[in-house]
Amino acid sequence: MKKANSNISRRSFLAGTAAAIALPTLIPGSVLGKDGGTAASDRIATGHIGLGGRGSGHLGGFIARSDAQPVAVCDPYKSRCDKAVARVSQKHKGCKGYQDYRELLARDDVDAVVIASPENWHALQSIHAAQKGKDIYCEKAISLTVAEGRAMVKAVRRYGRVLQVGTQQRSDARFRLACQLARNGYLGKVHTVKVGVPGGRALPIMPAKDAPADLDYKIWLGPAPWSPYTDKKCSFNWYFMQDYCAGWIQSWGVHHCDIALWGLPQLGKGLIKASGTATFPKEGPANTSITWNTKLTAADGTVMTFCSNKEAGHPQGVRFEGDKGWVHVRRGAIKASSPALLQTVFTTSDEKLYVSTNHHNNFFDCIRTRRDPAAAIEAGHRATAISLVADTATRLRREVKFDWDKEKFINDKAADKMLARPMTAPWRI
């Protein structure tokens, strides 16, 4: 039996044994699930790593579930941990906070973890969680580099874990419809997919200063190179600093690149060529692209244009274009060359894509059934990798050729050096 299910079954057995010994002690109905909820012994115990905006949002969602119980939270900021513990304690008792995620993973009673730390941490924390027998919900992008993503795939499969990537558009019926139209020929032969996402930003110069007393700054940096603490770096602005993230060409781009790959899987197979240009900040701590305009061509000639929204003609979302029609999908909206396309009734012979209507629900279902979730690790890795291939082309200012089978560039040492980054000791994969 898988680790998570073993934990749940063990708790169920112990709960039953304790009840038998303790009779006729009265147990509140809410504990037994008689209030319409789930008995405590059958809840999935969760740990939450990273309590910023996304992490706090996930924590709130898990607190609200009757089939989950957050038992541990972690963030380098002690004040965030304390606030999260107090928040959980309004519904569940016994939640503990940690500043070092390794202490959280050492707990045997944690079945699954939510990883919402900066992206330079995702691979290490996910791999360590898999080794400890935890199932994982990992925010996107799943890794800082292609090499880290491949290591994550290997770890998840080796240890038999469920990993749901936070590319929640896979649980949106509009995106699934667009991809099924593209994959089943309803647009004719699809020759182009246009991907548009928000652009990045520059940041003002931030003077170095001492880290606040409640922040374990060494743990916040983790595998990243040492650099002095500055105001605002350890919050939203890290998205635009290459030590922690490849920028929004990666971290926002992964959402719509994932949909492009879902609708046109040939973009993630064989050999792909990438070229393009980008603009970068001229000063300040940000060093990731502000705008970009890239073109990726699959082995069969299918073209993916991947641009920031500031580029003319590239609206937000994903637009599949075929010789018989087009469909454009973004969050909250979908339109097509013919309204009838959006009313398509798929036949029994059409390829059907994975159906999920709620990303958290799907994760919990898969913890129990041990099947792959809607946004499995391989899909998250491909979507992250293709965004990084595009970024590499813009940084080298020339065409690059990437071999998906080997996950290497073709005869290109300079590009291959960008597939991995050294980690600061003692951290390593």
VOPAGU-2260 file (C-alpha; in pm, 1 decimal, decimal comma):
REM VOPAGU-2260
SITE   aa  ch    i         X         Y         Z
SITE  MET   A    0       0,0       0,0       0,0
SITE  LYS   A    1     126,5     350,0     -80,1
SITE  LYS   A    2     257,9     562,1     203,7
SITE  ALA   A    3     -27,7     811,8     213,2
SITE  ASN   A    4    -289,4     537,7     215,1
SITE  SER   A    5     -88,2     354,1     479,1
SITE  ASN   A    6     -97,5     661,5     701,1
SITE  ILE   A    7    -470,9     702,1     658,5
SITE  SER   A    8    -540,8     333,1     719,7
SITE  ARG   A    9    -313,6     329,1    1025,1
SITE  ARG   A   10    -495,0     625,0    1177,2
SITE  SER   A   11    -832,0     461,2    1103,8
SITE  PHE   A   12    -719,1     140,7    1277,5
SITE  LEU   A   13    -581,7     323,5    1579,9
SITE  ALA   A   14    -893,1     535,8    1607,0
SITE  GLY   A   15   -1109,5     224,3    1605,0
SITE  THR   A   16    -892,4      50,3    1863,5
SITE  ALA   A   17    -893,0     351,4    2093,6
SITE  ALA   A   18   -1269,4     381,8    2067,3
SITE  ALA   A   19   -1315,5      16,3    2164,7
SITE  ILE   A   20   -1091,0      49,3    2469,5
SITE  ALA   A   21   -1239,7     379,2    2582,6
SITE  LEU   A   22   -1609,3     290,8    2566,9
SITE  PRO   A   23   -1845,2     418,4    2697,1
SITE  THR   A   24   -1660,5     755,0    2662,4
SITE  LEU   A   25   -1874,7    1001,4    2466,6
SITE  ILE   A   26   -1716,7    1126,3    2141,1
SITE  PRO   A   27   -1852,6    1439,3    1967,6
SITE  GLY   A   28   -2044,7    1364,2    1652,3
SITE  SER   A   29   -1831,8    1608,5    1453,2
SITE  VAL   A   30   -1522,4    1398,6    1522,9
SITE  LEU   A   31   -1697,9    1093,2    1384,3
SITE  GLY   A   32   -1820,6    1276,9    1077,6
SITE  LYS   A   33   -2186,7    1272,1    1181,7
SITE  ASP   A   34   -2222,1    1642,4    1106,0
SITE  GLY   A   35   -2187,8    1571,6     736,5
SITE  GLY   A   36   -1810,5    1608,5     741,9
SITE  THR   A   37   -1534,0    1349,1     744,8
SITE  ALA   A   38   -1417,1    1169,3    1056,5
SITE  ALA   A   39   -1078,1    1294,5    1177,2
SITE  SER   A   40    -922,5     950,9    1128,3
SITE  ASP   A   41   -1017,2     956,9     758,4
SITE  ARG   A   42    -899,7    1308,5     679,5
SITE  ILE   A   43    -586,8    1360,2     473,3
SITE  ALA   A   44    -328,1    1534,0     689,8
SITE  THR   A   45    -151,0    1809,3     500,5
SITE  GLY   A   46     163,4    2016,5     541,4
SITE  HIS   A   47     199,4    2357,7     377,1
SITE  ILE   A   48     540,4    2485,5     264,4
SITE  GLY   A   49     543,1    2852,4     166,3
SITE  LEU   A   50     280,2    3087,4     308,3
SITE  GLY   A   51     289,1    3383,3      73,3
SITE  GLY   A   52      -2,4    3476,3    -151,1
SITE  ARG   A   53     -43,6    3144,1    -330,4
SITE  GLY   A   54      44,0    2934,0     -27,7
SITE  SER   A   55    -203,4    3116,4     195,5
SITE  GLY   A   56    -471,2    3074,0     -70,3
SITE  HIS   A   57    -416,8    2699,5     -83,6
SITE  LEU   A   58    -414,1    2678,8     296,0
SITE  GLY   A   59    -753,9    2848,6     311,0
SITE  GLY   A   60    -892,3    2604,8      57,7
SITE  PHE   A   61    -765,5    2306,3     253,4
SITE  ILE   A   62    -895,1    2440,0     586,1
SITE  ALA   A   63   -1240,2    2465,6     430,0
SITE  ARG   A   64   -1240,9    2101,3     320,3
SITE  SER   A   65   -1408,5    1842,4     538,8
SITE  ASP   A   66   -1174,5    1566,7     414,1
SITE  ALA   A   67    -847,7    1748,3     493,2
SITE  GLN   A   68    -671,1    1865,6     805,9
SITE  PRO   A   69    -365,6    2091,9     788,4
SITE  VAL   A   70    -136,7    1969,1    1067,0
SITE  ALA   A   71     182,6    2159,1     982,4
SITE  VAL   A   72     282,8    2483,6     811,9
SITE  CYS   A   73     623,6    2615,5     713,1
SITE  ASP   A   74     771,0    2946,9     603,5
SITE  PRO   A   75    1108,7    3118,0     665,0
SITE  TYR   A   76     906,9    3403,7     818,1
SITE  LYS   A   77     808,2    3298,4    1171,1
SITE  SER   A   78     530,4    3559,3    1176,4
SITE  ARG   A   79     369,0    3393,9     873,6
SITE  CYS   A   80     385,9    3056,6    1046,2
SITE  ASP   A   81     228,1    3193,5    1362,1
SITE  LYS   A   82     -50,2    3358,7    1164,0
SITE  ALA   A   83    -117,0    3038,6     968,3
SITE  VAL   A   84    -123,6    2824,4    1283,5
SITE  ALA   A   85    -377,2    3062,8    1438,3
SITE  ARG   A   86    -585,5    3047,0    1120,7
SITE  VAL   A   87    -589,7    2665,6    1116,5
SITE  SER   A   88    -661,7    2653,3    1491,0
SITE  GLN   A   89    -998,3    2818,7    1438,2
SITE  LYS   A   90   -1112,0    2483,3    1297,3
SITE  HIS   A   91    -848,5    2222,8    1388,7
SITE  LYS   A   92    -630,1    2188,8    1695,9
SITE  GLY   A   93    -267,4    2080,1    1701,0
SITE  CYS   A   94    -124,6    2249,6    1391,5
SITE  LYS   A   95     245,1    2334,9    1429,8
SITE  GLY   A   96     467,3    2582,5    1248,0
SITE  TYR   A   97     823,7    2542,6    1122,7
SITE  GLN   A   98    1077,1    2766,3     951,5
SITE  ASP   A   99    1274,0    2473,1     804,3
SITE  TYR   A  100    1068,9    2249,1     573,4
SITE  ARG   A  101    1279,7    1943,8     662,0
SITE  GLU   A  102    1124,7    1939,8    1008,9
SITE  LEU   A  103     779,3    1933,3     853,0
SITE  LEU   A  104     871,8    1647,8     616,0
SITE  ALA   A  105    1013,9    1446,7     906,9
SITE  ARG   A  106     664,5    1407,1    1052,2
SITE  ASP   A  107     512,5    1064,6     984,9
SITE  ASP   A  108     158,3    1195,3    1021,9
SITE  VAL   A  109     175,7    1423,2     714,7
SITE  ASP   A  110      17,5    1251,4     414,1
SITE  ALA   A  111      56,2    1525,6     154,4
SITE  VAL   A  112     229,5    1859,8     116,1
SITE  VAL   A  113     153,1    2180,5     -70,3
SITE  ILE   A  114     468,4    2348,7    -204,1
SITE  ALA   A  115     423,5    2719,3    -274,7
SITE  SER   A  116     775,5    2845,7    -210,5
SITE  PRO   A  117     984,7    3042,5    -463,5
SITE  GLU   A  118    1072,6    2835,5    -769,4
SITE  ASN   A  119    1437,7    2779,9    -683,7
SITE  TRP   A  120    1302,6    2560,0    -401,3
SITE  HIS   A  121    1043,7    2354,2    -589,7
SITE  ALA   A  122    1263,6    2070,0    -711,0
SITE  LEU   A  123    1446,0    2013,0    -381,9
SITE  GLN   A  124    1134,2    2025,2    -169,0
SITE  SER   A  125     933,0    1804,2    -405,4
SITE  ILE   A  126    1208,6    1543,0    -429,8
SITE  HIS   A  127    1258,0    1537,4     -53,2
SITE  ALA   A  128     881,5    1507,2      -3,2
SITE  ALA   A  129     865,9    1212,8    -244,7
SITE  GLN   A  130    1152,6    1044,1     -62,7
SITE  LYS   A  131     961,9    1086,7     262,5
SITE  GLY   A  132     650,9     922,6     114,1
SITE  LYS   A  133     439,9    1237,6      83,6
SITE  ASP   A  134     206,5    1318,7    -204,2
SITE  ILE   A  135     261,9    1663,9    -348,1
SITE  TYR   A  136      75,2    1963,7    -481,2
SITE  CYS   A  137     349,1    2178,1    -635,3
SITE  GLU   A  138     297,1    2528,5    -761,2
SITE  LYS   A  139     417,5    2618,1   -1108,0
SITE  ALA   A  140     666,8    2646,0   -1259,2
SITE  ILE   A  141     774,7    2315,4   -1115,0
SITE  SER   A  142    1146,4    2383,8   -1142,6
SITE  LEU   A  143    1405,3    2650,3   -1209,2
SITE  THR   A  144    1581,5    2443,9   -1478,7
SITE  VAL   A  145    1517,6    2156,8   -1719,1
SITE  ALA   A  146    1758,8    1932,4   -1527,5
SITE  GLU   A  147    1574,4    1992,8   -1200,7
SITE  GLY   A  148    1242,5    1909,8   -1367,1
SITE  ARG   A  149    1374,4    1579,0   -1497,3
SITE  ALA   A  150    1501,2    1493,0   -1147,6
SITE  MET   A  151    1152,5    1561,0   -1013,0
SITE  VAL   A  152     994,0    1329,0   -1269,7
SITE  LYS   A  153    1233,6    1051,0   -1171,7
SITE  ALA   A  154    1171,5    1095,7    -799,3
SITE  VAL   A  155     791,7    1104,1    -827,8
SITE  ARG   A  156     791,1     784,5   -1034,0
SITE  ARG   A  157    1056,0     607,2    -828,4
SITE  TYR   A  158     871,9     662,3    -500,5
SITE  GLY   A  159     521,4     613,8    -642,4
SITE  ARG   A  160     386,4     951,3    -537,8
SITE  VAL   A  161      95,5    1158,9    -664,8
SITE  LEU   A  162     208,2    1505,4    -777,8
SITE  GLN   A  163     -41,3    1762,8    -896,4
SITE  VAL   A  164     114,4    2066,7   -1068,8
SITE  GLY   A  165     -55,3    2399,5    -997,0
SITE  THR   A  166    -146,8    2450,4   -1363,5
SITE  GLN   A  167    -513,6    2469,5   -1271,3
SITE  GLN   A  168    -630,8    2547,0   -1626,1
SITE  ARG   A  169    -634,0    2168,9   -1680,6
SITE  SER   A  170    -935,3    2166,2   -1450,7
SITE  ASP   A  171   -1123,5    2423,4   -1661,3
SITE  ALA   A  172   -1374,7    2292,7   -1917,5
SITE  ARG   A  173   -1305,6    2579,6   -2158,6
SITE  PHE   A  174    -938,2    2490,9   -2196,3
SITE  ARG   A  175   -1021,8    2121,9   -2230,3
SITE  LEU   A  176   -1275,9    2198,2   -2505,0
SITE  ALA   A  177   -1025,0    2406,5   -2702,1
SITE  CYS   A  178    -767,1    2129,8   -2683,0
SITE  GLN   A  179   -1013,6    1859,1   -2787,0
SITE  LEU   A  180   -1119,3    2066,6   -3088,0
SITE  ALA   A  181    -755,4    2103,3   -3187,9
SITE  ARG   A  182    -664,6    1737,6   -3133,5
SITE  ASN   A  183    -966,2    1587,8   -3310,1
SITE  GLY   A  184    -954,6    1777,7   -3639,1
SITE  TYR   A  185   -1249,6    2011,5   -3583,9
SITE  LEU   A  186   -1026,5    2303,9   -3680,7
SITE  GLY   A  187    -883,1    2115,0   -3975,6
SITE  LYS   A  188    -507,8    2070,7   -3974,6
SITE  VAL   A  189    -376,7    2293,0   -3697,2
SITE  HIS   A  190     -67,3    2473,6   -3818,9
SITE  THR   A  191     -21,0    2745,8   -3556,0
SITE  VAL   A  192     -84,1    2804,7   -3188,1
SITE  LYS   A  193     -42,3    3155,2   -3047,9
SITE  VAL   A  194      37,6    3189,5   -2679,0
SITE  GLY   A  195      18,3    3526,6   -2503,6
SITE  VAL   A  196      88,2    3597,8   -2135,3
SITE  PRO   A  197     164,8    3905,2   -1923,3
SITE  GLY   A  198     511,5    4054,2   -1957,3
SITE  GLY   A  199     767,9    4097,5   -1683,1
SITE  ARG   A  200     891,9    4409,7   -1510,5
SITE  ALA   A  201    1195,8    4604,5   -1398,3
SITE  LEU   A  202    1258,8    4678,3   -1029,4
SITE  PRO   A  203    1411,8    4979,4    -857,3
SITE  ILE   A  204    1750,5    4954,6    -691,4
SITE  MET   A  205    1704,4    4821,0    -338,2
SITE  PRO   A  206    1973,3    4901,8     -78,1
SITE  ALA   A  207    2107,5    4610,3     126,0
SITE  LYS   A  208    2005,2    4591,3     490,3
SITE  ASP   A  209    1977,3    4344,1     776,5
SITE  ALA   A  210    1707,1    4080,6     743,2
SITE  PRO   A  211    1414,4    4117,5     986,4
SITE  ALA   A  212    1441,0    3921,8    1309,5
SITE  ASP   A  213    1154,8    3686,8    1226,0
SITE  LEU   A  214    1304,5    3576,0     890,2
SITE  ASP   A  215    1546,0    3284,4     855,0
SITE  TYR   A  216    1716,1    3442,9     555,4
SITE  LYS   A  217    1956,8    3154,3     501,6
SITE  ILE   A  218    1663,9    2916,7     459,9
SITE  TRP   A  219    1484,7    3164,6     232,0
SITE  LEU   A  220    1786,3    3170,6      -1,3
SITE  GLY   A  221    1833,5    2794,3      14,8
SITE  PRO   A  222    2009,0    2666,8    -298,7
SITE  ALA   A  223    2033,5    3015,1    -454,7
SITE  PRO   A  224    2364,1    3208,8    -450,1
SITE  TRP   A  225    2413,5    3428,9    -147,2
SITE  SER   A  226    2308,5    3791,0    -189,8
SITE  PRO   A  227    2225,9    4054,1      72,6
SITE  TYR   A  228    1875,2    4100,8     199,8
SITE  THR   A  229    1680,6    4392,8      55,3
SITE  ASP   A  230    1334,1    4526,9     115,3
SITE  LYS   A  231    1067,3    4362,1     -99,8
SITE  LYS   A  232    1295,8    4093,1    -246,4
SITE  CYS   A  233    1148,5    3817,1     -33,8
SITE  SER   A  234     793,9    3874,3    -151,6
SITE  PHE   A  235     641,2    3911,0    -498,0
SITE  ASN   A  236     950,3    4064,9    -658,9
SITE  TRP   A  237    1156,9    3744,3    -655,6
SITE  TYR   A  238     957,7    3639,1    -966,3
SITE  PHE   A  239    1176,4    3876,8   -1170,1
SITE  MET   A  240    1515,9    3774,6   -1029,2
SITE  GLN   A  241    1684,9    3489,8   -1210,8
SITE  ASP   A  242    1834,5    3335,5    -895,1
SITE  TYR   A  243    1482,7    3244,3    -782,4
SITE  CYS   A  244    1273,8    3229,9   -1102,5
SITE  ALA   A  245    1323,0    3259,4   -1479,2
SITE  GLY   A  246    1067,3    3539,9   -1484,8
SITE  TRP   A  247     717,5    3548,7   -1622,6
SITE  ILE   A  248     828,4    3396,6   -1952,0
SITE  GLN   A  249     846,1    3086,2   -1731,0
SITE  SER   A  250     626,1    3137,1   -1426,2
SITE  TRP   A  251     324,6    3286,2   -1608,0
SITE  GLY   A  252     415,4    3136,7   -1943,6
SITE  VAL   A  253     394,8    2781,8   -1811,7
SITE  HIS   A  254      14,9    2809,3   -1776,2
SITE  HIS   A  255     -59,8    2876,8   -2141,9
SITE  CYS   A  256     239,3    2678,7   -2274,1
SITE  ASP   A  257      87,3    2381,2   -2092,8
SITE  ILE   A  258    -241,1    2430,3   -2278,6
SITE  ALA   A  259     -57,8    2461,0   -2612,4
SITE  LEU   A  260     112,1    2127,1   -2541,7
SITE  TRP   A  261    -216,4    1970,9   -2427,7
SITE  GLY   A  262    -379,8    2062,6   -2756,1
SITE  LEU   A  263     -74,5    1994,9   -2974,2
SITE  PRO   A  264     137,2    1727,2   -2806,0
SITE  GLN   A  265     377,6    1716,7   -3103,4
SITE  LEU   A  266     528,7    2038,4   -2966,6
SITE  GLY   A  267     674,8    1830,2   -2683,3
SITE  LYS   A  268     819,6    1549,5   -2893,4
SITE  GLY   A  269    1123,5    1494,0   -3111,1
SITE  LEU   A  270    1314,9    1802,1   -3220,0
SITE  ILE   A  271    1195,6    2158,4   -3172,3
SITE  LYS   A  272    1358,1    2478,3   -3301,0
SITE  ALA   A  273    1329,7    2803,4   -3107,1
SITE  SER   A  274    1425,4    3161,2   -3187,7
SITE  GLY   A  275    1321,6    3505,7   -3069,4
SITE  THR   A  276    1402,8    3833,9   -2906,0
SITE  ALA   A  277    1342,4    3986,0   -2564,4
SITE  THR   A  278    1394,9    4306,8   -2370,8
SITE  PHE   A  279    1557,1    4304,5   -2027,6
SITE  PRO   A  280    1587,2    4561,5   -1746,7
SITE  LYS   A  281    1878,4    4802,0   -1787,0
SITE  GLU   A  282    1932,4    4850,4   -1413,6
SITE  GLY   A  283    1808,2    4728,9   -1078,5
SITE  PRO   A  284    1787,1    4376,0    -935,6
SITE  ALA   A  285    1543,7    4233,6   -1193,1
SITE  ASN   A  286    1721,4    4040,8   -1469,7
SITE  THR   A  287    1445,6    3845,6   -1642,2
SITE  SER   A  288    1268,0    3943,0   -1963,5
SITE  ILE   A  289    1016,1    4227,3   -1965,0
SITE  THR   A  290     887,3    4151,1   -2317,0
SITE  TRP   A  291     958,3    3863,7   -2552,0
SITE  ASN   A  292     860,8    3746,2   -2897,5
SITE  THR   A  293     952,5    3385,6   -2974,3
SITE  LYS   A  294     877,7    3120,2   -3233,6
SITE  LEU   A  295     903,1    2746,0   -3174,6
SITE  THR   A  296     867,7    2497,5   -3459,7
SITE  ALA   A  297     795,2    2128,1   -3408,3
SITE  ALA   A  298     938,6    1850,9   -3624,8
SITE  ASP   A  299     614,1    1829,8   -3827,4
SITE  GLY   A  300     620,4    2203,1   -3902,0
SITE  THR   A  301     360,2    2308,6   -3643,6
SITE  VAL   A  302     445,0    2656,1   -3515,5
SITE  MET   A  303     398,8    2795,2   -3167,3
SITE  THR   A  304     442,4    3169,6   -3125,9
SITE  PHE   A  305     495,3    3259,8   -2762,4
SITE  CYS   A  306     492,8    3628,2   -2674,0
SITE  SER   A  307     428,5    3870,3   -2394,0
SITE  ASN   A  308      98,7    4058,3   -2425,9
SITE  LYS   A  309     283,0    4379,8   -2501,0
SITE  GLU   A  310     370,9    4235,9   -2842,6
SITE  ALA   A  311     116,8    4345,3   -3106,2
SITE  GLY   A  312    -133,1    4082,8   -3212,0
SITE  HIS   A  313     -82,4    3852,9   -2915,7
SITE  PRO   A  314    -375,5    3880,1   -2676,9
SITE  GLN   A  315    -385,9    3691,4   -2348,6
SITE  GLY   A  316    -456,0    3321,2   -2385,9
SITE  VAL   A  317    -406,3    3040,1   -2635,3
SITE  ARG   A  318    -529,2    3049,8   -2995,7
SITE  PHE   A  319    -524,2    2731,0   -3204,2
SITE  GLU   A  320    -540,7    2803,8   -3577,9
SITE  GLY   A  321    -624,2    2539,2   -3839,3
SITE  ASP   A  322    -702,8    2543,4   -4208,8
SITE  LYS   A  323   -1076,0    2517,4   -4130,1
SITE  GLY   A  324   -1111,5    2741,1   -3826,3
SITE  TRP   A  325    -970,4    2866,9   -3498,7
SITE  VAL   A  326   -1045,6    2870,1   -3128,1
SITE  HIS   A  327    -912,2    3118,3   -2872,9
SITE  VAL   A  328    -930,4    3042,1   -2500,9
SITE  ARG   A  329    -826,1    3237,1   -2195,5
SITE  ARG   A  330    -930,8    3241,2   -1833,5
SITE  GLY   A  331   -1301,3    3302,0   -1815,5
SITE  ALA   A  332   -1370,1    3309,3   -2190,4
SITE  ILE   A  333   -1358,1    3107,7   -2511,3
SITE  LYS   A  334   -1449,0    3203,8   -2867,3
SITE  ALA   A  335   -1414,2    3044,4   -3208,8
SITE  SER   A  336   -1427,2    3120,7   -3579,6
SITE  SER   A  337   -1775,8    2966,0   -3578,5
SITE  PRO   A  338   -1999,8    2964,8   -3267,5
SITE  ALA   A  339   -2105,2    2612,2   -3366,9
SITE  LEU   A  340   -1758,0    2485,2   -3283,4
SITE  LEU   A  341   -1820,7    2560,9   -2917,7
SITE  GLN   A  342   -2132,1    2339,5   -2925,5
SITE  THR   A  343   -1945,3    2039,7   -3068,4
SITE  VAL   A  344   -2067,2    1701,6   -2947,6
SITE  PHE   A  345   -1767,2    1473,3   -2958,6
SITE  THR   A  346   -1810,2    1124,9   -3102,3
SITE  THR   A  347   -1715,1     798,3   -2941,2
SITE  SER   A  348   -1414,3     775,2   -3172,3
SITE  ASP   A  349   -1283,6    1120,1   -3077,4
SITE  GLU   A  350    -994,2    1146,7   -2836,3
SITE  LYS   A  351   -1118,5    1252,3   -2492,9
SITE  LEU   A  352    -895,5    1442,6   -2254,9
SITE  TYR   A  353    -870,0    1401,0   -1878,7
SITE  VAL   A  354   -1176,3    1547,8   -1706,2
SITE  SER   A  355   -1127,1    1744,1   -1386,7
SITE  THR   A  356   -1353,8    2024,8   -1271,0
SITE  ASN   A  357   -1166,8    2123,5    -953,9
SITE  HIS   A  358    -789,0    2105,5    -912,7
SITE  HIS   A  359    -791,3    2048,3    -535,9
SITE  ASN   A  360   -1069,1    1788,4    -556,3
SITE  ASN   A  361    -879,0    1605,3    -828,4
SITE  PHE   A  362    -564,3    1600,5    -612,7
SITE  PHE   A  363    -750,1    1451,1    -317,5
SITE  ASP   A  364    -925,5    1194,5    -536,4
SITE  CYS   A  365    -591,3    1083,4    -676,6
SITE  ILE   A  366    -433,7    1054,8    -332,6
SITE  ARG   A  367    -701,6     796,9    -255,7
SITE  THR   A  368    -711,3     615,8    -591,6
SITE  ARG   A  369    -335,4     644,3    -670,4
SITE  ARG   A  370    -405,8     741,9   -1031,3
SITE  ASP   A  371    -230,2    1030,8   -1202,4
SITE  PRO   A  372    -389,4    1374,3   -1153,5
SITE  ALA   A  373    -501,5    1612,9   -1426,9
SITE  ALA   A  374    -170,8    1801,7   -1420,4
SITE  ALA   A  375      75,4    1517,8   -1375,0
SITE  ILE   A  376     448,0    1570,4   -1325,3
SITE  GLU   A  377     543,0    1496,7   -1686,9
SITE  ALA   A  378     303,4    1759,2   -1822,3
SITE  GLY   A  379     432,7    2017,0   -1576,2
SITE  HIS   A  380     789,8    1934,8   -1672,2
SITE  ARG   A  381     725,9    1971,6   -2046,1
SITE  ALA   A  382     543,9    2301,6   -2001,6
SITE  THR   A  383     824,4    2437,0   -1783,8
SITE  ALA   A  384    1090,7    2309,2   -2022,7
SITE  ILE   A  385     940,5    2463,5   -2336,2
SITE  SER   A  386     922,7    2803,8   -2166,0
SITE  LEU   A  387    1288,8    2769,8   -2068,3
SITE  VAL   A  388    1385,3    2670,6   -2424,0
SITE  ALA   A  389    1221,5    2991,5   -2545,6
SITE  ASP   A  390    1401,9    3191,6   -2277,1
SITE  THR   A  391    1734,1    3035,4   -2378,4
SITE  ALA   A  392    1684,6    3141,5   -2740,4
SITE  THR   A  393    1620,3    3502,1   -2637,4
SITE  ARG   A  394    1922,7    3514,3   -2409,0
SITE  LEU   A  395    2155,3    3368,9   -2672,8
SITE  ARG   A  396    1991,9    3584,6   -2942,0
SITE  ARG   A  397    1987,4    3305,3   -3198,5
SITE  GLU   A  398    1806,5    2989,4   -3298,4
SITE  VAL   A  399    1850,3    2683,4   -3079,4
SITE  LYS   A  400    1745,1    2323,1   -3143,7
SITE  PHE   A  401    1619,2    2115,2   -2853,4
SITE  ASP   A  402    1593,3    1734,7   -2852,3
SITE  TRP   A  403    1301,6    1630,9   -2629,6
SITE  ASP   A  404    1416,5    1268,1   -2612,9
SITE  LYS   A  405    1759,6    1354,8   -2473,0
SITE  GLU   A  406    1653,0    1686,1   -2316,3
SITE  LYS   A  407    1963,2    1845,1   -2462,2
SITE  PHE   A  408    2029,3    2107,8   -2725,0
SITE  ILE   A  409    2178,6    1995,7   -3054,9
SITE  ASN   A  410    2551,4    2068,3   -3081,5
SITE  ASP   A  411    2517,9    2374,2   -2860,7
SITE  LYS   A  412    2739,3    2385,0   -2551,8
SITE  ALA   A  413    2635,9    2737,9   -2461,1
SITE  ALA   A  414    2266,9    2643,6   -2457,5
SITE  ASP   A  415    2332,9    2317,5   -2271,7
SITE  LYS   A  416    2498,3    2511,3   -1990,1
SITE  MET   A  417    2163,5    2678,9   -1928,9
SITE  LEU   A  418    1984,8    2347,2   -1867,9
SITE  ALA   A  419    2112,2    2332,2   -1509,4
SITE  ARG   A  420    2246,2    2560,6   -1238,5
SITE  PRO   A  421    2478,0    2488,3    -946,5
SITE  MET   A  422    2324,1    2489,8    -600,2
SITE  THR   A  423    2475,9    2651,7    -296,7
SITE  ALA   A  424    2613,6    2394,3     -50,4
SITE  PRO   A  425    2489,2    2194,1     127,6
SITE  TRP   A  426    2189,7    2178,4    -104,8
SITE  ARG   A  427    2199,5    1933,2    -395,7
SITE  ILE   A  428    1970,1    1702,1    -589,5
